[in-house]
Amino acid sequence: MAVNSIGDFIKSVFPTLVNKSGKTFKALLADGEGGGTIESIFEDLEETRKAWTDNKSIYTQSGEQLQKTLAVFSVISQLQNESEATFLKRNELLFYRNGDKVWGDKWNILNTFKTFFNNQNVYLVNNTEKFEENLLEDGNFERKNAWTLTDCSYEHEARFEETTGVLFNASGSCAQSVSVSKDTSYFLHFFLKGNIRVQIKDNNNRYWNPKGGEFGAWSSTEYSMHFESSDWDNKSFYFITDVNVTSVQVIFLYEPGYYAFLDYVRLNEKTGASTFSLVAVFEGVYSDETANLAPGTNDDIVAFDYDTMGFHSPGGEDAEETDYDSLSYLDDAPLEEDVSPIVTEGSNDIESLDGYENMTYLDEQKALAPQSPVNSDDFKSVDYSKMSYFDSAYIFGATGKEAEEIYQELLDIVQPAGIASTIEILTREQDD
């Protein structure tokens, strides 16, 4: 017996006593047309083998074969509306890590995310906790009520994320006091563009000097730390409290002759485990400058002046006397099944109809709200507190699909084992 197919091969290994034309044999094993269960599985395997023989690299495969291959080897999923080429590029990046020879260090993780999401505004900040657990109030300067500003200001151009940051134009200071615990290590993080000085002053009027002693020391001599960056970058330093410290004042000071943009400031206690935050910023436009579906202070709902509106009514409210001799309209015409309404003239527009009290009609009716019940013509106010609508939401273009869970999926793959990490997806409002 010549073997021309997988089905033929399966049949050939069974003795002639077996009924190879029976329904059970065809369904479970082979029917010669690829419909048997075992036959179908081996047909698929053979097809895959041939595809790998012809295309030895995954990057030359496409279509169904590519999907089958990635289903076996890939640890990420194809995004909605993502092209095949982009999906392949993302997989290639995970295998080759953008050419980095050391995997899992700071630079490798940054390169991975910047290339993976085509976004250069990605930062890695060591020794952090979640921004929501920030010991400083209003760390992103959006509420504008927690810091003491002197000769500096909240400005749109100084933002690292959201809408405002603090601008130092060769003058000024920005300070906030916060309670701390004794004998504890703390980290102060902030994003900076320009030149700035920072002071940590405790409740005993002492200043933290990171160069004093082996690990830094508190001193009555005023001490400032200098930081600079030509573009946005994260800066940080630590300080250690002693038994006499109950609170500290975080002070940002201008650098003479220089400007500074300051934003996204956080203070957190140093934990025993290694931690870091991956911060990604997308350019966007907030809803205040896009379409809103909200009745807030900028979306005032103006009440209609119904006295200036035309409405249907048969009475004197109609501005002009109607010449009924020249009009045809429905009058004295009850609606009956299979009978057309009678068109005639008269003075009576209403005939008693069963159930008519549950109907609404245009007759001395000034407004019918969308939410009015069928048997009521009264306007009803909308309870916006019970409605869902877009408010304080932002739109940042095609990158919107790169949501937090997708970043987290990738970070789980590339982050070093045993190190706690946090994803922070931020949006910077675009210029007008």
VOPAGU-2260 file (C-alpha; in pm, 1 decimal, decimal comma):
REM VOPAGU-2260
SITE   aa  ch    i         X         Y         Z
SITE  MET   A    0       0,0       0,0       0,0
SITE  ALA   A    1     144,2     330,3    -107,5
SITE  VAL   A    2     157,1     592,6     164,8
SITE  ASN   A    3      73,4     933,7      15,0
SITE  SER   A    4     -55,3    1114,5     322,0
SITE  ILE   A    5     -58,9    1104,0     699,5
SITE  GLY   A    6    -402,2     949,1     680,2
SITE  ASP   A    7    -271,3     673,5     454,2
SITE  PHE   A    8      17,6     613,1     695,5
SITE  ILE   A    9    -215,4     578,4     994,2
SITE  LYS   A   10    -431,5     330,9     805,2
SITE  SER   A   11    -126,9     132,4     698,1
SITE  VAL   A   12     -19,2      52,2    1054,7
SITE  PHE   A   13    -348,8    -117,3    1132,6
SITE  PRO   A   14    -418,3    -478,5    1024,7
SITE  THR   A   15    -669,4    -556,4     749,9
SITE  LEU   A   16    -910,1    -695,7    1009,6
SITE  VAL   A   17    -974,5    -341,6    1135,1
SITE  ASN   A   18   -1260,6    -166,6     957,0
SITE  LYS   A   19   -1091,9     149,9     840,9
SITE  SER   A   20   -1411,1     276,4     682,2
SITE  GLY   A   21   -1607,1     271,8    1005,8
SITE  LYS   A   22   -1732,7     593,5    1167,5
SITE  THR   A   23   -1532,4     540,3    1487,0
SITE  PHE   A   24   -1203,9     480,9    1303,6
SITE  LYS   A   25   -1256,7     783,5    1078,8
SITE  ALA   A   26   -1349,8    1013,7    1368,2
SITE  LEU   A   27   -1073,5     913,7    1610,7
SITE  LEU   A   28    -791,0     819,1    1375,3
SITE  ALA   A   29    -808,7     904,7    1006,9
SITE  ASP   A   30   -1057,2     941,0     724,7
SITE  GLY   A   31    -794,3    1012,9     458,0
SITE  GLU   A   32    -909,1    1373,7     422,1
SITE  GLY   A   33    -759,0    1523,4     738,4
SITE  GLY   A   34   -1080,2    1493,3     938,4
SITE  GLY   A   35    -971,1    1232,0    1192,9
SITE  THR   A   36    -850,2    1357,1    1531,9
SITE  ILE   A   37    -505,3    1192,4    1523,4
SITE  GLU   A   38    -472,6    1265,5    1151,8
SITE  SER   A   39    -551,4    1634,5    1211,7
SITE  ILE   A   40    -292,7    1666,8    1489,6
SITE  PHE   A   41     -16,5    1511,7    1280,4
SITE  GLU   A   42    -116,5    1720,0     975,4
SITE  ASP   A   43     -71,5    2031,4    1187,8
SITE  LEU   A   44     265,5    1914,2    1318,6
SITE  GLU   A   45     383,5    1833,6     967,8
SITE  GLU   A   46     272,8    2175,2     844,5
SITE  THR   A   47     468,1    2338,9    1126,6
SITE  ARG   A   48     775,7    2126,7    1050,5
SITE  LYS   A   49     765,8    2226,6     684,2
SITE  ALA   A   50     723,8    2594,4     776,9
SITE  TRP   A   51    1029,2    2583,8    1001,9
SITE  THR   A   52    1222,8    2402,5     727,7
SITE  ASP   A   53    1140,0    2678,0     478,6
SITE  ASN   A   54    1167,3    2967,1     728,4
SITE  LYS   A   55    1426,5    2885,0     989,0
SITE  SER   A   56    1390,4    3225,7    1157,1
SITE  ILE   A   57    1076,2    3332,9    1335,7
SITE  TYR   A   58    1128,0    3681,0    1189,8
SITE  THR   A   59    1062,6    3553,1     837,7
SITE  GLN   A   60     734,3    3387,9     932,1
SITE  SER   A   61     392,9    3548,8     902,1
SITE  GLY   A   62      23,4    3488,2     929,3
SITE  GLU   A   63    -111,6    3180,4    1100,3
SITE  GLN   A   64     230,1    3017,1    1124,3
SITE  LEU   A   65     373,3    3317,6    1307,7
SITE  GLN   A   66      83,7    3313,0    1553,0
SITE  LYS   A   67     140,0    2942,3    1620,3
SITE  THR   A   68     510,6    2996,9    1680,0
SITE  LEU   A   69     465,7    3294,0    1911,6
SITE  ALA   A   70     196,7    3109,3    2103,7
SITE  VAL   A   71     468,4    2862,4    2200,0
SITE  PHE   A   72     765,9    3094,2    2254,8
SITE  SER   A   73     632,8    3439,7    2337,5
SITE  VAL   A   74     553,2    3565,9    2687,3
SITE  ILE   A   75     360,9    3871,1    2565,1
SITE  SER   A   76      32,1    3909,5    2381,3
SITE  GLN   A   77     -40,9    4099,9    2063,5
SITE  LEU   A   78    -215,2    4428,4    2135,6
SITE  GLN   A   79    -544,9    4520,9    1980,2
SITE  ASN   A   80    -491,5    4662,2    1629,5
SITE  GLU   A   81    -116,2    4602,0    1660,3
SITE  SER   A   82      53,9    4517,5    1334,4
SITE  GLU   A   83     235,3    4188,8    1284,4
SITE  ALA   A   84     562,6    4373,5    1223,6
SITE  THR   A   85     537,4    4566,1    1550,5
SITE  PHE   A   86     449,9    4253,3    1746,6
SITE  LEU   A   87     755,0    4078,2    1599,5
SITE  LYS   A   88     972,1    4378,3    1687,4
SITE  ARG   A   89     857,4    4368,3    2047,9
SITE  ASN   A   90     935,1    3998,4    2072,2
SITE  GLU   A   91    1275,7    4053,5    1914,5
SITE  LEU   A   92    1348,2    4321,5    2172,2
SITE  LEU   A   93    1276,3    4083,3    2458,0
SITE  PHE   A   94    1508,9    3819,7    2313,5
SITE  TYR   A   95    1797,5    4051,0    2225,8
SITE  ARG   A   96    1737,8    4320,9    2489,0
SITE  ASN   A   97    1829,8    4601,9    2252,0
SITE  GLY   A   98    2188,1    4478,5    2230,4
SITE  ASP   A   99    2253,8    4509,4    2605,4
SITE  LYS   A  100    2492,9    4243,5    2727,5
SITE  VAL   A  101    2390,9    4279,7    3093,1
SITE  TRP   A  102    2027,1    4197,2    3160,4
SITE  GLY   A  103    1821,4    4342,7    3441,0
SITE  ASP   A  104    2033,9    4644,5    3534,3
SITE  LYS   A  105    1903,6    5001,0    3530,3
SITE  TRP   A  106    2022,6    5086,1    3180,7
SITE  ASN   A  107    1892,8    4763,7    3030,0
SITE  ILE   A  108    1546,8    4810,9    3179,9
SITE  LEU   A  109    1533,0    5172,2    3060,6
SITE  ASN   A  110    1644,9    5078,0    2707,8
SITE  THR   A  111    1391,0    4798,1    2697,0
SITE  PHE   A  112    1097,9    5021,4    2787,1
SITE  LYS   A  113    1207,5    5314,2    2572,2
SITE  THR   A  114    1239,5    5091,9    2265,7
SITE  PHE   A  115     947,0    4867,0    2346,0
SITE  PHE   A  116     700,2    5156,8    2373,8
SITE  ASN   A  117     881,9    5409,3    2152,2
SITE  ASN   A  118     886,4    5654,8    2441,0
SITE  GLN   A  119    1203,5    5831,5    2556,3
SITE  ASN   A  120    1037,6    5978,4    2867,1
SITE  VAL   A  121    1102,8    5673,9    3084,1
SITE  TYR   A  122    1290,9    5696,1    3414,1
SITE  LEU   A  123    1401,2    5450,8    3679,8
SITE  VAL   A  124    1408,8    5579,7    4039,1
SITE  ASN   A  125    1576,8    5366,9    4307,0
SITE  ASN   A  126    1473,9    5332,5    4672,9
SITE  THR   A  127    1113,7    5444,0    4638,7
SITE  GLU   A  128     767,9    5365,9    4764,0
SITE  LYS   A  129     442,6    5430,3    4577,5
SITE  PHE   A  130     387,2    5797,9    4506,7
SITE  GLU   A  131      47,2    5773,4    4676,4
SITE  GLU   A  132     234,1    5700,2    5001,5
SITE  ASN   A  133     438,4    6019,2    4971,2
SITE  LEU   A  134     510,6    6177,1    5311,2
SITE  LEU   A  135     500,8    6520,3    5146,5
SITE  GLU   A  136     166,7    6674,2    5057,6
SITE  ASP   A  137      97,7    6781,3    4699,3
SITE  GLY   A  138     422,8    6638,5    4571,0
SITE  ASN   A  139     327,0    6713,0    4209,6
SITE  PHE   A  140     223,9    7075,1    4278,5
SITE  GLU   A  141    -128,0    7040,5    4139,0
SITE  ARG   A  142    -327,9    7150,3    4446,2
SITE  LYS   A  143     -96,3    7447,9    4507,3
SITE  ASN   A  144    -175,7    7465,2    4878,2
SITE  ALA   A  145      81,4    7258,9    5069,8
SITE  TRP   A  146     411,7    7434,1    4998,5
SITE  THR   A  147     539,5    7773,1    5109,9
SITE  LEU   A  148     660,8    7957,3    4798,8
SITE  THR   A  149     874,6    8270,5    4822,0
SITE  ASP   A  150     974,8    8455,7    4502,4
SITE  CYS   A  151     904,3    8146,4    4291,3
SITE  SER   A  152     579,5    8033,8    4134,6
SITE  TYR   A  153     362,0    7751,2    4007,0
SITE  GLU   A  154     397,5    7755,6    3629,3
SITE  HIS   A  155     274,1    7547,9    3337,4
SITE  GLU   A  156     612,3    7554,8    3164,3
SITE  ALA   A  157     779,3    7406,0    3475,6
SITE  ARG   A  158     570,3    7086,9    3474,2
SITE  PHE   A  159     728,5    6744,0    3455,2
SITE  GLU   A  160     384,1    6581,6    3460,7
SITE  GLU   A  161      20,4    6693,2    3470,6
SITE  THR   A  162     -24,8    7070,7    3445,1
SITE  THR   A  163     213,1    7265,7    3675,1
SITE  GLY   A  164     553,5    7258,8    3843,0
SITE  VAL   A  165     751,7    7520,4    4035,0
SITE  LEU   A  166     965,3    7773,9    3848,3
SITE  PHE   A  167    1274,5    7930,0    4007,5
SITE  ASN   A  168    1392,9    8220,8    3795,9
SITE  ALA   A  169    1726,5    8294,1    3969,2
SITE  SER   A  170    1535,5    8358,8    4291,7
SITE  GLY   A  171    1303,2    8206,9    4546,4
SITE  SER   A  172    1246,4    7910,6    4776,1
SITE  CYS   A  173     989,7    7633,4    4810,6
SITE  ALA   A  174     952,3    7459,6    5147,3
SITE  GLN   A  175     737,6    7213,6    5341,1
SITE  SER   A  176     766,6    7065,8    5691,7
SITE  VAL   A  177     689,6    6701,5    5762,7
SITE  SER   A  178     695,9    6477,2    6069,4
SITE  VAL   A  179     952,6    6194,9    6071,2
SITE  SER   A  180    1059,2    5910,8    6299,6
SITE  LYS   A  181    1383,6    5898,2    6495,5
SITE  ASP   A  182    1677,0    5676,1    6393,9
SITE  THR   A  183    1530,3    5619,3    6047,0
SITE  SER   A  184    1666,3    5651,0    5693,3
SITE  TYR   A  185    1470,2    5858,4    5439,9
SITE  PHE   A  186    1501,5    5923,3    5067,1
SITE  LEU   A  187    1402,1    6247,7    4897,4
SITE  HIS   A  188    1328,8    6219,3    4522,2
SITE  PHE   A  189    1244,5    6493,6    4275,3
SITE  PHE   A  190    1252,5    6568,2    3903,7
SITE  LEU   A  191    1462,5    6863,9    3796,6
SITE  LYS   A  192    1548,7    7062,7    3488,4
SITE  GLY   A  193    1806,3    7335,2    3553,2
SITE  ASN   A  194    2008,2    7415,8    3867,8
SITE  ILE   A  195    1885,2    7406,3    4224,5
SITE  ARG   A  196    1996,9    7375,2    4587,4
SITE  VAL   A  197    1829,2    7159,1    4851,9
SITE  GLN   A  198    1840,3    7180,0    5231,1
SITE  ILE   A  199    1709,8    6942,6    5498,5
SITE  LYS   A  200    1658,7    7129,4    5825,3
SITE  ASP   A  201    1538,9    6955,2    6142,6
SITE  ASN   A  202    1331,9    7077,4    6438,2
SITE  ASN   A  203    1655,4    7167,9    6622,3
SITE  ASN   A  204    1765,7    7410,1    6346,2
SITE  ARG   A  205    2033,7    7167,0    6232,2
SITE  TYR   A  206    2115,2    7094,1    5869,0
SITE  TRP   A  207    2183,5    6756,0    5713,7
SITE  ASN   A  208    2532,8    6725,5    5568,2
SITE  PRO   A  209    2574,1    6401,6    5367,1
SITE  LYS   A  210    2953,7    6449,3    5370,9
SITE  GLY   A  211    2980,6    6467,9    5748,8
SITE  GLY   A  212    3100,1    6157,8    5930,2
SITE  GLU   A  213    3086,4    5813,5    5772,9
SITE  PHE   A  214    2724,6    5826,6    5654,8
SITE  GLY   A  215    2644,6    6196,5    5695,3
SITE  ALA   A  216    2573,8    6409,3    6002,7
SITE  TRP   A  217    2352,9    6685,3    6143,6
SITE  SER   A  218    2526,3    7019,6    6193,5
SITE  SER   A  219    2431,8    7366,9    6312,6
SITE  THR   A  220    2621,1    7506,0    6013,5
SITE  GLU   A  221    2393,5    7577,4    5716,4
SITE  TYR   A  222    2450,1    7329,0    5435,5
SITE  SER   A  223    2301,0    7304,4    5085,4
SITE  MET   A  224    2325,7    7026,2    4828,0
SITE  HIS   A  225    2360,4    7128,2    4464,5
SITE  PHE   A  226    2185,3    6951,0    4174,0
SITE  GLU   A  227    2174,1    7026,3    3804,0
SITE  SER   A  228    2046,1    6874,2    3481,1
SITE  SER   A  229    2016,0    7015,2    3129,7
SITE  ASP   A  230    1697,8    6811,6    3073,1
SITE  TRP   A  231    1439,8    6649,4    3297,8
SITE  ASP   A  232    1598,1    6387,9    3521,6
SITE  ASN   A  233    1529,7    6232,3    3858,5
SITE  LYS   A  234    1750,0    6335,2    4150,0
SITE  SER   A  235    1763,6    6188,9    4498,6
SITE  PHE   A  236    1957,5    6173,6    4824,1
SITE  TYR   A  237    1913,4    6020,3    5167,1
SITE  PHE   A  238    1926,6    6150,8    5522,8
SITE  ILE   A  239    1925,9    5966,3    5855,3
SITE  THR   A  240    1742,9    6098,1    6161,2
SITE  ASP   A  241    1876,5    6062,8    6514,4
SITE  VAL   A  242    1697,1    6049,6    6849,7
SITE  ASN   A  243    1651,9    6428,8    6852,9
SITE  VAL   A  244    1472,2    6462,0    6519,5
SITE  THR   A  245    1091,3    6469,3    6516,2
SITE  SER   A  246    1034,0    6676,4    6202,0
SITE  VAL   A  247    1227,3    6814,1    5906,6
SITE  GLN   A  248    1178,9    7097,8    5663,4
SITE  VAL   A  249    1246,1    7019,7    5298,2
SITE  ILE   A  250    1370,3    7340,0    5132,5
SITE  PHE   A  251    1436,5    7393,2    4760,2
SITE  LEU   A  252    1640,8    7705,8    4688,1
SITE  TYR   A  253    1733,3    7891,0    4371,7
SITE  GLU   A  254    2088,5    7877,6    4243,3
SITE  PRO   A  255    2215,0    8234,5    4182,9
SITE  GLY   A  256    2213,8    8317,2    3813,0
SITE  TYR   A  257    2024,9    8002,1    3707,7
SITE  TYR   A  258    1667,1    7892,9    3648,1
SITE  ALA   A  259    1513,3    7563,8    3763,9
SITE  PHE   A  260    1200,5    7360,7    3694,5
SITE  LEU   A  261    1093,5    7140,7    3986,8
SITE  ASP   A  262     817,5    6877,2    3995,3
SITE  TYR   A  263     709,1    6534,5    4121,4
SITE  VAL   A  264     873,7    6546,8    4465,8
SITE  ARG   A  265     843,6    6255,7    4708,1
SITE  LEU   A  266     980,1    6164,1    5048,9
SITE  ASN   A  267     966,5    5807,3    5175,4
SITE  GLU   A  268    1115,5    5594,6    5448,1
SITE  LYS   A  269    1386,0    5357,3    5328,9
SITE  THR   A  270    1268,8    4999,0    5360,8
SITE  GLY   A  271    1487,2    4695,3    5418,8
SITE  ALA   A  272    1425,4    4552,7    5071,2
SITE  SER   A  273    1551,0    4692,8    4742,7
SITE  THR   A  274    1284,9    4891,0    4556,9
SITE  PHE   A  275    1254,8    5102,9    4245,3
SITE  SER   A  276     987,5    5284,4    4045,3
SITE  LEU   A  277     962,9    5286,2    3668,4
SITE  VAL   A  278     819,3    5624,6    3570,0
SITE  ALA   A  279     681,6    5670,1    3216,5
SITE  VAL   A  280     548,6    6006,1    3098,1
SITE  PHE   A  281     325,3    6053,4    2795,0
SITE  GLU   A  282     248,2    6384,7    2631,2
SITE  GLY   A  283    -122,6    6454,2    2646,2
SITE  VAL   A  284    -404,9    6704,8    2660,3
SITE  TYR   A  285    -632,7    6719,1    2960,4
SITE  SER   A  286   -1007,9    6721,0    2930,2
SITE  ASP   A  287   -1032,3    7089,5    3018,4
SITE  GLU   A  288    -898,4    7152,9    2669,9
SITE  THR   A  289   -1076,3    6867,7    2496,8
SITE  ALA   A  290   -1436,8    6749,2    2481,4
SITE  ASN   A  291   -1609,6    6724,6    2819,5
SITE  LEU   A  292   -1930,9    6551,5    2911,0
SITE  ALA   A  293   -1960,2    6721,0    3246,1
SITE  PRO   A  294   -2165,5    7005,8    3395,3
SITE  GLY   A  295   -1883,6    7153,3    3603,7
SITE  THR   A  296   -1786,0    7513,2    3651,3
SITE  ASN   A  297   -1654,3    7537,1    3297,0
SITE  ASP   A  298   -1954,7    7359,8    3145,3
SITE  ASP   A  299   -2240,2    7574,3    3268,4
SITE  ILE   A  300   -2581,2    7456,2    3154,7
SITE  VAL   A  301   -2787,7    7753,1    3047,2
SITE  ALA   A  302   -3160,1    7726,0    3113,4
SITE  PHE   A  303   -3374,4    7754,6    2802,5
SITE  ASP   A  304   -3589,7    8062,7    2763,7
SITE  TYR   A  305   -3902,3    7889,1    2652,1
SITE  ASP   A  306   -4090,6    8218,6    2609,8
SITE  THR   A  307   -3880,4    8283,8    2301,3
SITE  MET   A  308   -3933,8    7939,7    2155,9
SITE  GLY   A  309   -4205,6    7830,6    1918,9
SITE  PHE   A  310   -4420,9    7539,8    2025,6
SITE  HIS   A  311   -4729,5    7358,3    1908,4
SITE  SER   A  312   -5056,8    7471,7    2054,5
SITE  PRO   A  313   -5409,7    7517,1    1919,5
SITE  GLY   A  314   -5487,3    7817,1    2140,5
SITE  GLY   A  315   -5409,2    8181,2    2170,1
SITE  GLU   A  316   -5045,0    8111,7    2248,9
SITE  ASP   A  317   -4983,3    8080,8    1874,3
SITE  ALA   A  318   -4848,5    8417,8    1763,6
SITE  GLU   A  319   -5058,2    8443,2    1445,5
SITE  GLU   A  320   -5420,2    8361,2    1380,1
SITE  THR   A  321   -5433,6    8058,2    1155,0
SITE  ASP   A  322   -5645,7    8052,3     840,3
SITE  TYR   A  323   -5798,3    7711,3     885,3
SITE  ASP   A  324   -5980,7    7734,7     550,3
SITE  SER   A  325   -5643,4    7695,3     378,4
SITE  LEU   A  326   -5516,0    7413,4     596,1
SITE  SER   A  327   -5584,4    7043,5     625,5
SITE  TYR   A  328   -5511,1    6875,8     952,9
SITE  LEU   A  329   -5615,3    6583,0    1163,5
SITE  ASP   A  330   -5941,3    6663,8    1335,1
SITE  ASP   A  331   -6218,7    6443,3    1467,7
SITE  ALA   A  332   -6017,4    6150,9    1342,1
SITE  PRO   A  333   -5990,5    5865,6    1591,9
SITE  LEU   A  334   -5718,2    5619,5    1502,5
SITE  GLU   A  335   -5872,8    5286,5    1409,4
SITE  GLU   A  336   -5711,8    4973,9    1280,2
SITE  ASP   A  337   -5709,4    4944,8     899,7
SITE  VAL   A  338   -5888,4    5282,5     867,8
SITE  SER   A  339   -5702,9    5589,8     745,6
SITE  PRO   A  340   -5743,2    5910,8     951,3
SITE  ILE   A  341   -5998,0    6158,7     811,7
SITE  VAL   A  342   -5861,3    6494,5     704,7
SITE  THR   A  343   -6108,5    6774,7     773,1
SITE  GLU   A  344   -6131,1    7114,8     932,6
SITE  GLY   A  345   -6282,9    7216,2    1264,3
SITE  SER   A  346   -6204,0    7365,4    1600,3
SITE  ASN   A  347   -6163,9    7053,9    1809,8
SITE  ASP   A  348   -5826,0    6881,9    1801,9
SITE  ILE   A  349   -5894,9    6621,0    2068,7
SITE  GLU   A  350   -6126,0    6325,9    2071,9
SITE  SER   A  351   -6150,5    6089,8    2366,1
SITE  LEU   A  352   -5939,0    5783,1    2311,4
SITE  ASP   A  353   -5888,3    5486,8    2541,0
SITE  GLY   A  354   -5552,6    5519,9    2711,6
SITE  TYR   A  355   -5501,3    5873,8    2586,3
SITE  GLU   A  356   -5409,6    5993,0    2935,4
SITE  ASN   A  357   -5086,8    5792,3    2903,1
SITE  MET   A  358   -4981,8    5962,7    2581,9
SITE  THR   A  359   -4777,5    6276,0    2526,3
SITE  TYR   A  360   -4846,8    6513,4    2238,7
SITE  LEU   A  361   -4744,2    6854,3    2116,9
SITE  ASP   A  362   -5011,8    7078,0    2263,6
SITE  GLU   A  363   -4923,6    7371,2    2485,5
SITE  GLN   A  364   -4612,8    7169,4    2566,4
SITE  LYS   A  365   -4306,4    7380,6    2623,6
SITE  ALA   A  366   -4053,0    7108,9    2701,2
SITE  LEU   A  367   -4031,5    6734,6    2723,8
SITE  ALA   A  368   -3710,8    6624,0    2890,0
SITE  PRO   A  369   -3546,7    6304,4    2766,4
SITE  GLN   A  370   -3594,9    6147,9    3107,2
SITE  SER   A  371   -3959,8    6250,8    3150,4
SITE  PRO   A  372   -4201,2    5963,1    3205,7
SITE  VAL   A  373   -4450,7    5890,8    2931,9
SITE  ASN   A  374   -4745,2    6038,3    3123,2
SITE  SER   A  375   -4570,5    6362,6    3217,7
SITE  ASP   A  376   -4474,8    6672,6    3022,4
SITE  ASP   A  377   -4288,7    6830,8    3314,5
SITE  PHE   A  378   -3919,3    6902,5    3267,2
SITE  LYS   A  379   -3701,5    6693,6    3498,5
SITE  SER   A  380   -3353,2    6799,5    3604,2
SITE  VAL   A  381   -3075,1    6550,5    3535,9
SITE  ASP   A  382   -2897,6    6414,4    3842,5
SITE  TYR   A  383   -2539,5    6428,5    3718,6
SITE  SER   A  384   -2408,5    6264,3    4035,4
SITE  LYS   A  385   -2569,1    5943,3    3915,5
SITE  MET   A  386   -2430,8    5966,5    3564,9
SITE  SER   A  387   -2093,3    5860,5    3433,9
SITE  TYR   A  388   -1910,1    6105,8    3212,6
SITE  PHE   A  389   -1563,9    6210,8    3104,7
SITE  ASP   A  390   -1422,2    6458,3    3350,9
SITE  SER   A  391   -1061,4    6521,8    3448,7
SITE  ALA   A  392    -970,2    6253,6    3199,5
SITE  TYR   A  393    -683,5    6295,9    2959,3
SITE  ILE   A  394    -622,0    6192,8    2604,8
SITE  PHE   A  395    -269,4    6109,8    2492,7
SITE  GLY   A  396    -307,6    5967,8    2147,3
SITE  ALA   A  397    -197,3    5629,8    2019,4
SITE  THR   A  398       7,1    5557,1    2328,8
SITE  GLY   A  399    -315,3    5522,7    2525,2
SITE  LYS   A  400    -312,3    5148,9    2464,4
SITE  GLU   A  401      12,6    5125,0    2659,8
SITE  ALA   A  402    -179,1    5098,8    2983,4
SITE  GLU   A  403     -36,4    5024,9    3323,5
SITE  GLU   A  404    -104,9    4652,5    3304,3
SITE  ILE   A  405      95,3    4621,9    2980,7
SITE  TYR   A  406     392,9    4800,0    3137,4
SITE  GLN   A  407     362,7    4575,5    3440,5
SITE  GLU   A  408     356,8    4264,0    3222,4
SITE  LEU   A  409     686,8    4363,7    3065,9
SITE  LEU   A  410     843,4    4473,0    3394,3
SITE  ASP   A  411     762,8    4134,5    3547,7
SITE  ILE   A  412     973,4    3979,6    3270,0
SITE  VAL   A  413    1279,4    4204,5    3282,2
SITE  GLN   A  414    1305,9    4315,7    3645,5
SITE  PRO   A  415    1567,3    4153,3    3870,1
SITE  ALA   A  416    1430,2    3882,4    4096,5
SITE  GLY   A  417    1362,3    3976,3    4456,8
SITE  ILE   A  418    1339,5    4352,7    4398,5
SITE  ALA   A  419    1005,5    4522,4    4457,3
SITE  SER   A  420     902,9    4753,4    4172,4
SITE  THR   A  421     631,0    5007,3    4106,1
SITE  ILE   A  422     489,3    5125,4    3773,1
SITE  GLU   A  423     392,1    5492,5    3747,3
SITE  ILE   A  424     221,1    5602,2    3424,7
SITE  LEU   A  425     209,3    5982,1    3407,8
SITE  THR   A  426      80,2    6234,3    3155,7
SITE  ARG   A  427     223,6    6575,7    3078,7
SITE  GLU   A  428     -21,9    6825,8    2939,8
SITE  GLN   A  429      77,5    6952,1    2597,2
SITE  ASP   A  430     135,8    7315,4    2520,0
SITE  ASP   A  431    -153,1    7499,1    2361,1
